[in-house]
């Protein structure tokens, strides 16, 4: 925060009898769509080229056990921006709206003097994927170059403050990054702190649409498959991985450009940078594709938080979930948390002045299966918890999955209901019940939640949308 703005805020707080809050940082949140935790050099992937993010990881608080509790696009975004569980805010399907009157991250930050901005994929409006989004449905973001959703990365459009449809030049992630770089450059002479979100569409499929120079970096035949990809899925997995990694490396270059702009603009040390994703991608593991599944390739995501002025780089075991992001950021920025927030505030823990607020587990859910994970395809309602060591999942019929992720990191051996795991399973069940109680989640059939929120779905449980 610059000097003039600090003086102004101090005077304002004194006038209203409040304590001035010095040193509020800027915040830049980078969200990739469908980028799993296993697809980075810093997490041990031998093939993908992510040198810039690897360096960022070495400069950040690396939450090694970050998860997307409801591993689908819209639910994660809604939880990230409200600090609430999906069964509270109601966005447990794709293409449904987040309530315009939600108490959001951007609204809270604006109330504390922050400028706000958003570029890229929104996916919280629920009025078709190409419709103009009016200001009252932007959850407090002012600077605005956004489309609800597209995965046509080389023919990508957006809206600003008017219904005039505009087009990103070339590969949209690069064009969006350039726009944010310009925004950051202009902030070097602005006294107010900012909250800015850049939400890319890649590396979400279609995998083959990255720029040619990135696609040329990956030969499918030379890629290493995870050990849980069955032989019958290997050819398709290699092909998909080559395109997926091409998107990843393109975004890695974008991250490098943004970090350089922060340094060149003098914003580096007083800007919190968060790099994360909304969910992962199975990419053939266990013979599965995409998301919604309870396996690590679907739920495990990167979560890097860098703040050079205040937080030393380190790895932490704390299990952070989507609803924890908002309260943690508000705590770091000394902004009052709305009463509606249900997630955990890790700020005191990060500053070293408080203990880990978690019980060591995160709630994972599929409230109502839809789309690519329908009941016909094996999809099912599920609730579970992920700890640093165990994954435990129930469906409506009872215990379904239990993995010891320490001894079985590829989750190849389901030990649910095994006699030698009985005590551990009972302990995990108690933890799950505690988390469901906190979320006010009765774990009902998906149709009950769809009916409660009045959503109209097709035979696959999917909300129809227009392009």
C-alpha positions as CSV (number, residue, x, y, z in Angstrom):
1,X,0.0,0.0,0.0
2,X,1.5,3.4,-1.0
3,X,2.1,6.2,1.5
4,X,-0.7,8.6,0.5
5,X,-3.3,5.8,0.6
6,X,-2.0,4.7,4.0
7,X,-2.3,8.3,5.3
8,X,-5.8,8.6,3.9
9,X,-6.9,5.2,5.4
10,X,-5.4,6.1,8.8
11,X,-7.4,9.4,8.9
12,X,-10.5,7.6,7.9
13,X,-10.1,4.9,10.6
14,X,-9.4,7.6,13.2
15,X,-12.5,9.6,12.1
16,X,-14.7,6.6,12.6
17,X,-12.9,5.4,15.8
18,X,-11.4,2.3,14.1
19,X,-7.9,0.9,14.2
20,X,-5.9,1.7,11.0
21,X,-4.6,-1.2,9.1
22,X,-1.1,-0.6,7.7
23,X,0.5,-2.6,5.0
24,X,-2.5,-4.2,3.3
25,X,-1.0,-6.1,0.3
26,X,-2.1,-6.3,-3.3
27,X,-3.6,-9.7,-4.3
28,X,-3.2,-11.4,-7.6
29,X,-5.0,-14.8,-8.0
30,X,-4.2,-17.0,-10.9
31,X,-6.7,-19.8,-11.6
32,X,-6.1,-22.5,-14.2
33,X,-8.9,-24.8,-15.3
34,X,-8.4,-28.5,-14.8
35,X,-4.7,-28.4,-13.9
36,X,-4.0,-31.4,-11.6
37,X,-1.4,-31.4,-8.9
38,X,0.6,-34.1,-10.5
39,X,1.4,-32.1,-13.7
40,X,4.3,-29.9,-12.5
41,X,8.0,-30.2,-12.3
42,X,8.0,-29.2,-8.7
43,X,5.7,-32.0,-7.8
44,X,7.9,-34.6,-9.5
45,X,6.5,-34.9,-13.0
46,X,9.4,-35.9,-15.2
47,X,7.9,-34.7,-18.5
48,X,6.0,-31.5,-18.2
49,X,8.0,-28.2,-18.5
50,X,6.9,-25.7,-15.9
51,X,10.2,-23.8,-14.9
52,X,8.5,-20.6,-13.9
53,X,5.9,-22.2,-11.7
54,X,8.6,-24.4,-10.2
55,X,10.5,-21.3,-9.2
56,X,7.3,-19.8,-7.9
57,X,6.8,-22.9,-5.7
58,X,10.3,-22.4,-4.3
59,X,9.4,-18.9,-3.3
60,X,5.9,-19.7,-1.9
61,X,4.0,-21.3,0.9
62,X,3.3,-24.6,-0.9
63,X,0.1,-26.2,0.5
64,X,1.1,-29.8,-0.4
65,X,-2.4,-31.2,0.5
66,X,-4.6,-28.7,-1.3
67,X,-7.9,-30.1,-2.7
68,X,-10.9,-29.1,-4.7
69,X,-13.6,-30.3,-2.4
70,X,-16.2,-30.5,-5.2
71,X,-13.9,-31.0,-8.1
72,X,-15.9,-29.2,-10.9
73,X,-15.6,-25.8,-12.4
74,X,-18.5,-23.8,-11.0
75,X,-18.6,-25.3,-7.4
76,X,-15.0,-24.6,-6.8
77,X,-15.2,-21.0,-8.0
78,X,-18.3,-20.3,-6.0
79,X,-16.7,-21.7,-2.8
80,X,-13.5,-19.8,-3.5
81,X,-15.3,-16.5,-3.8
82,X,-17.8,-17.0,-1.0
83,X,-16.0,-19.1,1.6
84,X,-19.0,-21.4,1.7
85,X,-19.7,-25.1,1.0
86,X,-21.4,-26.0,-2.2
87,X,-24.5,-27.2,-0.3
88,X,-24.7,-23.7,1.2
89,X,-24.3,-21.5,-1.8
90,X,-26.1,-24.0,-4.0
91,X,-23.6,-24.1,-6.9
92,X,-23.0,-27.8,-6.9
93,X,-23.6,-28.2,-10.7
94,X,-22.1,-26.4,-13.6
95,X,-24.0,-23.6,-15.3
96,X,-26.1,-22.5,-12.4
97,X,-25.9,-19.0,-10.9
98,X,-24.2,-17.8,-7.8
99,X,-26.7,-15.5,-6.0
100,X,-26.1,-11.9,-6.9
101,X,-26.4,-10.8,-3.3
102,X,-23.7,-13.3,-2.1
103,X,-21.2,-11.9,0.4
104,X,-18.2,-12.3,-1.9
105,X,-14.4,-11.9,-1.6
106,X,-14.4,-8.9,-4.0
107,X,-17.2,-7.1,-2.1
108,X,-15.4,-7.6,1.2
109,X,-12.1,-6.3,-0.3
110,X,-13.8,-3.3,-2.0
111,X,-15.3,-2.4,1.4
112,X,-11.7,-2.2,2.8
113,X,-10.5,0.1,0.0
114,X,-9.4,-2.3,-2.6
115,X,-9.7,-1.9,-6.3
116,X,-11.0,-5.1,-8.0
117,X,-10.6,-6.7,-11.4
118,X,-11.3,-9.9,-13.2
119,X,-10.1,-11.3,-16.6
120,X,-11.0,-14.6,-18.2
121,X,-13.4,-17.4,-17.4
122,X,-16.2,-16.6,-14.9
123,X,-18.7,-19.5,-14.9
124,X,-20.9,-18.2,-12.1
125,X,-23.6,-16.4,-14.0
126,X,-25.8,-19.3,-15.1
127,X,-27.4,-17.6,-18.0
128,X,-25.7,-19.4,-20.9
129,X,-22.0,-19.4,-21.7
130,X,-21.9,-16.5,-24.1
131,X,-24.3,-14.0,-22.6
132,X,-23.3,-10.5,-21.4
133,X,-22.9,-10.4,-17.6
134,X,-24.3,-7.1,-16.1
135,X,-22.4,-5.4,-13.3
136,X,-24.8,-6.4,-10.6
137,X,-23.9,-10.1,-11.2
138,X,-20.1,-9.6,-11.0
139,X,-19.8,-10.1,-7.3
140,X,-17.9,-6.9,-6.7
141,X,-15.4,-7.0,-9.5
142,X,-15.0,-3.7,-11.4
143,X,-12.3,-4.0,-14.0
144,X,-13.9,-6.6,-16.2
145,X,-12.9,-8.5,-19.4
146,X,-14.8,-11.8,-19.1
147,X,-16.8,-14.5,-20.7
148,X,-18.9,-16.9,-18.8
149,X,-17.2,-19.9,-20.3
150,X,-15.4,-21.0,-23.5
151,X,-12.9,-23.7,-24.4
152,X,-12.4,-22.4,-28.0
153,X,-9.1,-20.9,-27.0
154,X,-8.1,-19.6,-30.4
155,X,-11.5,-18.0,-31.2
156,X,-12.3,-16.6,-27.8
157,X,-14.6,-13.7,-26.9
158,X,-15.3,-11.5,-23.9
159,X,-17.3,-8.5,-22.7
160,X,-16.4,-5.4,-20.8
161,X,-18.9,-3.0,-19.3
162,X,-21.2,-3.0,-22.4
163,X,-23.0,-5.8,-24.4
164,X,-20.5,-5.3,-27.2
165,X,-18.8,-8.7,-27.8
166,X,-15.0,-8.4,-28.1
167,X,-12.4,-10.9,-29.2
168,X,-9.1,-11.9,-27.7
169,X,-6.3,-12.0,-30.3
170,X,-4.8,-15.5,-30.9
171,X,-4.6,-17.9,-28.0
172,X,-6.7,-16.4,-25.3
173,X,-4.6,-17.2,-22.3
174,X,-1.7,-15.2,-23.7
175,X,-3.8,-12.3,-24.7
176,X,-5.5,-12.2,-21.3
177,X,-2.1,-12.3,-19.6
178,X,-0.9,-9.3,-21.7
179,X,-4.0,-7.4,-20.6
180,X,-3.3,-8.1,-16.9
181,X,0.3,-7.1,-17.4
182,X,-0.8,-3.7,-18.6
183,X,-3.1,-3.4,-15.6
184,X,-0.2,-4.2,-13.2
185,X,2.1,-1.8,-15.0
186,X,-0.5,1.0,-14.4
187,X,-0.7,0.1,-10.7
188,X,2.8,1.3,-10.0
189,X,1.5,4.9,-9.8
190,X,-1.7,4.0,-8.0
191,X,-2.0,4.3,-4.2
192,X,-4.9,1.9,-3.6
193,X,-4.3,-1.8,-3.1
194,X,-5.9,-4.2,-5.6
195,X,-7.5,-7.6,-5.8
196,X,-7.2,-9.0,-9.3
197,X,-8.2,-12.5,-10.6
198,X,-6.9,-14.0,-13.9
199,X,-8.8,-17.2,-14.7
200,X,-7.5,-19.1,-17.7
201,X,-9.5,-21.7,-19.7
202,X,-6.5,-24.1,-20.3
203,X,-5.3,-26.8,-19.7
204,X,-8.9,-28.0,-19.8
205,X,-9.7,-30.0,-23.0
206,X,-9.7,-29.7,-26.0
207,X,-6.1,-30.7,-25.4
208,X,-4.9,-30.2,-29.0
209,X,-5.4,-26.5,-29.3
210,X,-2.3,-25.0,-27.7
211,X,0.0,-22.9,-29.9
212,X,2.2,-24.9,-32.2
213,X,5.5,-24.1,-30.5
214,X,4.2,-25.7,-27.3
215,X,2.7,-28.7,-29.0
216,X,6.0,-29.4,-30.6
217,X,7.6,-29.9,-27.2
218,X,5.7,-33.1,-26.4
219,X,5.9,-36.4,-28.2
220,X,3.1,-38.7,-27.0
221,X,5.3,-41.8,-27.4
222,X,8.0,-40.4,-25.0
223,X,5.7,-39.4,-22.1
224,X,5.6,-41.2,-18.8
225,X,2.2,-42.5,-17.8
226,X,1.1,-42.7,-14.1
227,X,1.2,-46.3,-12.9
228,X,-2.6,-46.3,-12.4
229,X,-3.4,-45.9,-16.1
230,X,-4.6,-49.3,-17.4
231,X,-3.1,-50.7,-20.6
232,X,-6.3,-50.2,-22.6
233,X,-6.3,-46.4,-21.8
234,X,-2.6,-45.9,-22.5
235,X,-2.8,-44.7,-26.2
236,X,-5.5,-42.2,-25.5
237,X,-3.8,-41.0,-22.3
238,X,-0.5,-40.3,-24.1
239,X,-2.2,-38.3,-26.8
240,X,-4.2,-36.3,-24.3
241,X,-1.2,-35.7,-22.1
242,X,0.8,-34.3,-24.9
243,X,-1.8,-31.6,-25.6
244,X,-2.5,-31.1,-21.9
245,X,1.2,-30.5,-21.2
246,X,1.4,-28.1,-24.2
247,X,-1.3,-26.0,-22.5
248,X,0.5,-26.2,-19.2
249,X,3.8,-25.0,-20.6
250,X,2.0,-22.1,-22.4
251,X,0.5,-21.0,-19.1
252,X,3.8,-21.5,-17.3
253,X,5.3,-18.9,-19.7
254,X,2.3,-16.6,-18.8
255,X,3.1,-17.0,-15.1
256,X,6.7,-16.1,-15.8
257,X,5.7,-12.9,-17.7
258,X,3.3,-11.8,-14.9
259,X,6.0,-12.3,-12.2
260,X,8.4,-10.3,-14.2
261,X,5.9,-7.5,-14.6
262,X,5.4,-7.4,-10.9
263,X,9.1,-7.1,-10.3
264,X,9.6,-4.5,-13.0
265,X,6.6,-2.4,-11.6
266,X,7.9,-2.5,-8.1
267,X,4.9,-4.4,-6.9
268,X,6.6,-7.7,-6.2
269,X,7.2,-7.8,-2.5
270,X,3.9,-6.3,-1.4
271,X,1.7,-8.5,-3.7
272,X,0.3,-11.8,-2.6
273,X,0.3,-14.1,-5.6
274,X,-1.9,-17.2,-5.4
275,X,-1.5,-19.9,-8.1
276,X,-4.2,-22.6,-8.1
277,X,-6.7,-24.6,-10.1
278,X,-10.4,-25.3,-9.9
279,X,-9.9,-29.1,-10.1
280,X,-7.7,-31.8,-11.7
281,X,-8.1,-34.2,-14.6
282,X,-8.0,-38.0,-14.5
283,X,-6.3,-38.3,-17.9
284,X,-6.7,-42.0,-18.0
285,X,-5.8,-42.8,-14.4
286,X,-8.0,-45.7,-13.2
287,X,-9.4,-45.7,-16.8
288,X,-11.3,-42.4,-16.0
289,X,-11.4,-39.0,-17.7
290,X,-12.0,-35.4,-16.5
291,X,-13.3,-34.6,-13.0
292,X,-16.0,-35.1,-10.3
293,X,-14.2,-38.3,-9.3
294,X,-12.9,-38.8,-5.7
295,X,-9.4,-39.9,-6.8
296,X,-6.3,-37.7,-6.4
297,X,-6.0,-36.9,-10.1
298,X,-9.4,-35.2,-9.9
299,X,-9.3,-33.6,-6.4
300,X,-5.7,-32.7,-5.8
301,X,-4.7,-29.2,-7.1
302,X,-1.8,-26.8,-6.7
303,X,-2.0,-24.1,-4.1
304,X,1.0,-21.7,-4.0
305,X,0.8,-18.5,-1.9
306,X,3.7,-16.1,-2.3
307,X,4.1,-12.9,-0.3
308,X,7.8,-12.0,-0.2
309,X,7.4,-9.2,2.3
310,X,5.8,-11.2,5.0
311,X,5.8,-15.0,4.5
312,X,8.9,-17.2,4.1
313,X,8.8,-19.9,1.5
314,X,8.1,-23.4,2.9
315,X,6.0,-26.5,2.4
316,X,3.1,-27.1,4.7
317,X,1.0,-30.2,5.4
318,X,-2.2,-28.3,6.2
319,X,-5.1,-29.5,4.1
320,X,-6.7,-26.5,2.5
321,X,-10.0,-26.6,0.6
322,X,-11.8,-24.2,-1.8
323,X,-13.9,-22.5,0.9
324,X,-10.8,-21.7,3.0
325,X,-9.3,-19.4,0.4
326,X,-11.5,-16.4,1.1
327,X,-11.2,-16.3,4.9
328,X,-7.4,-16.9,4.6
329,X,-7.0,-14.0,2.2
330,X,-9.2,-11.7,4.2
331,X,-7.1,-12.6,7.3
332,X,-3.8,-11.9,5.5
333,X,-5.1,-8.5,4.3
334,X,-6.7,-7.5,7.6
335,X,-10.2,-7.4,6.1
336,X,-13.2,-8.3,8.2
337,X,-14.7,-11.7,7.4
338,X,-18.4,-11.8,6.6
339,X,-20.5,-13.9,9.0
340,X,-21.6,-16.0,6.1
341,X,-18.1,-17.6,5.6
342,X,-17.8,-21.2,6.6
343,X,-14.2,-21.9,5.6
344,X,-11.1,-21.9,7.7
345,X,-8.8,-18.8,8.1
346,X,-5.1,-20.0,7.9
347,X,-3.7,-16.5,8.1
348,X,-2.5,-16.7,11.8
349,X,-1.1,-20.1,11.1
350,X,0.8,-18.7,8.1
351,X,2.1,-15.8,10.1
352,X,3.3,-18.2,12.8
353,X,1.1,-16.8,15.5
354,X,-1.5,-19.5,15.6
355,X,-1.9,-23.2,15.3
356,X,-3.3,-25.1,12.2
357,X,-7.1,-24.4,12.4
358,X,-7.9,-27.7,10.6
359,X,-8.5,-31.1,12.1
360,X,-6.3,-32.4,9.3
361,X,-9.0,-33.3,6.8
362,X,-10.9,-31.7,4.0
363,X,-14.5,-32.6,2.9
364,X,-14.8,-33.9,-0.7
365,X,-18.1,-34.3,-2.4
366,X,-20.1,-35.1,-5.5
367,X,-23.5,-33.7,-4.6
368,X,-25.2,-34.7,-7.8
369,X,-23.4,-36.5,-10.7
370,X,-23.8,-34.9,-14.1
371,X,-22.2,-34.5,-17.5
372,X,-19.2,-36.8,-18.1
373,X,-19.8,-38.6,-14.9
374,X,-23.4,-39.7,-15.1
375,X,-24.9,-42.7,-13.2
376,X,-24.6,-44.7,-16.4
377,X,-20.9,-44.0,-16.5
378,X,-20.3,-45.0,-12.9
379,X,-21.0,-41.6,-11.4
380,X,-22.5,-41.5,-7.9
381,X,-23.3,-39.2,-5.1
382,X,-20.4,-39.3,-2.7
383,X,-19.0,-37.7,0.4
384,X,-15.5,-38.2,1.8
385,X,-12.5,-36.7,3.4
386,X,-8.9,-36.4,2.3
387,X,-6.2,-36.2,5.0
388,X,-2.4,-36.0,4.3
389,X,-2.4,-39.8,4.6
390,X,-5.9,-41.2,3.9
391,X,-8.7,-40.9,1.4
392,X,-12.1,-42.2,2.7
393,X,-15.3,-42.0,0.6
394,X,-18.9,-43.1,1.1
395,X,-21.7,-43.3,-1.4
396,X,-25.4,-43.5,-0.6
397,X,-25.0,-47.3,0.0
398,X,-22.2,-47.0,2.6
399,X,-18.4,-47.0,2.6
400,X,-17.0,-47.1,-0.9
401,X,-13.3,-46.3,-1.0
402,X,-10.4,-46.2,1.5
403,X,-6.8,-45.6,0.5
404,X,-3.6,-45.3,2.5
405,X,-2.1,-42.6,0.3
406,X,1.2,-42.9,2.0
407,X,1.9,-46.5,1.2
408,X,-0.3,-46.5,-1.9
409,X,0.1,-43.1,-3.6
410,X,-1.4,-44.3,-6.9
411,X,-4.6,-45.5,-5.0
412,X,-4.4,-48.9,-6.5
413,X,-5.7,-50.9,-3.5
414,X,-9.1,-50.1,-2.0
415,X,-8.9,-51.3,1.6
416,X,-12.4,-50.2,2.6
417,X,-14.0,-52.6,5.1
418,X,-10.8,-54.6,5.5
419,X,-10.5,-55.9,9.1
420,X,-7.0,-54.6,9.6
421,X,-8.3,-51.1,8.7
422,X,-11.4,-51.1,11.0
423,X,-10.0,-48.7,13.6
424,X,-8.7,-46.2,11.0
425,X,-12.0,-46.4,9.1
426,X,-14.0,-45.7,12.2
427,X,-11.8,-42.7,13.0
428,X,-12.2,-41.4,9.4
429,X,-16.0,-41.9,9.6
430,X,-16.2,-39.8,12.7
431,X,-14.2,-37.1,11.0
432,X,-16.5,-37.2,8.0
433,X,-19.6,-36.9,10.1
434,X,-18.1,-33.9,11.8
435,X,-17.4,-32.2,8.5
436,X,-20.8,-33.0,7.2
437,X,-22.3,-31.5,10.3
438,X,-20.3,-28.3,9.9
439,X,-21.4,-28.1,6.3
440,X,-25.1,-28.7,7.3
441,X,-25.1,-31.5,4.7
442,X,-27.4,-34.4,5.3
443,X,-25.9,-36.4,2.4
444,X,-29.2,-36.9,0.5
445,X,-29.7,-38.2,-3.1
446,X,-28.6,-35.7,-5.7
447,X,-32.2,-35.2,-6.9
448,X,-33.2,-33.8,-3.5
449,X,-30.6,-31.0,-3.8
450,X,-31.5,-30.3,-7.4
451,X,-35.2,-30.0,-6.4
452,X,-34.4,-27.8,-3.4
453,X,-32.6,-25.3,-5.6
454,X,-35.1,-25.5,-8.4
455,X,-32.6,-26.5,-11.1
456,X,-33.8,-28.0,-14.4
457,X,-31.6,-30.8,-15.6
458,X,-31.6,-33.2,-18.5
459,X,-31.5,-37.0,-18.4
460,X,-27.8,-36.9,-17.6
461,X,-28.3,-34.6,-14.6
462,X,-26.8,-31.7,-16.6
463,X,-28.1,-28.1,-16.7
464,X,-28.6,-27.3,-20.4
465,X,-26.6,-24.3,-21.5
466,X,-26.3,-22.2,-24.6
467,X,-23.0,-21.4,-26.3
